[in-house]
Each structure stands twice: as C-alpha cells, then as structure tokens.
Amino acid sequence: MARLIRVEASGPIKIEPAQFPRDEQGNLKPMFICACGLSKNSPFCDGAHKACRASEQAGTLYVYDRDRTAVVEERRDT
C-alpha cells in the first residue's frame, strides 16, 4: 500500500529538546515521528496510521483529501 498526501510545507520542522516528553523522574520517553503522512500533529505521530493500516490494501495507491481524513481516489500502485 502507498498513499499520496499533499504537503505544502517548504521547510523543516525544528524539534527542540525542551519539547521532548519526559517521565516523572525527568527521563526521556520514547518519541514517535509520523511515517504515514496522515498525522495532524506532524512531525509527531498521533495514531492516524491505525486507520490506514486497517483499511488500505497492498498494491493500491491511495490519494487523500487536503485534510488527510478521507481517500478521494484509489489507483493501482505501479
């Protein structure tokens, strides 16, 4: 499975160490960066991949709408 997602950013997203999540003792917690392209909290994962994992099929290219919430087109992935 693959997906096309419109990205309009023209530069990087800076992640400051102060933003890193920490546990009660101040130790760094795991941080997950979005790899599916559907997160509303980019560059961080918000769990949006669970929907595409459950519904997308191998061999198909999925085109998502501007809000990355709905598939607007399906094509054979060549």
C-alpha positions, 0 to 999 in steps of 0.5 A, spaced: 500 500 500 502 507 498 498 513 499 499 520 496 498 526 501 499 533 499 504 537 503 505 544 502 510 545 507 517 548 504 521 547 510 523 543 516 520 542 522 525 544 528 524 539 534 527 542 540 529 538 546 525 542 551 519 539 547 521 532 548 516 528 553 519 526 559 517 521 565 516 523 572 523 522 574 525 527 568 527 521 563 526 521 556 520 517 553 520 514 547 518 519 541 514 517 535 515 521 528 509 520 523 511 515 517 504 515 514 503 522 512 496 522 515 498 525 522 495 532 524 500 533 529 506 532 524 512 531 525 509 527 531 505 521 530 498 521 533 495 514 531 492 516 524 496 510 521 491 505 525 486 507 520 490 506 514 493 500 516 486 497 517 483 499 511 488 500 505 490 494 501 497 492 498 498 494 491 493 500 491 495 507 491 491 511 495 490 519 494 487 523 500 483 529 501 487 536 503 485 534 510 488 527 510 481 524 513 478 521 507 481 517 500 478 521 494 481 516 489 484 509 489 489 507 483 493 501 482 500 502 485 505 501 479 
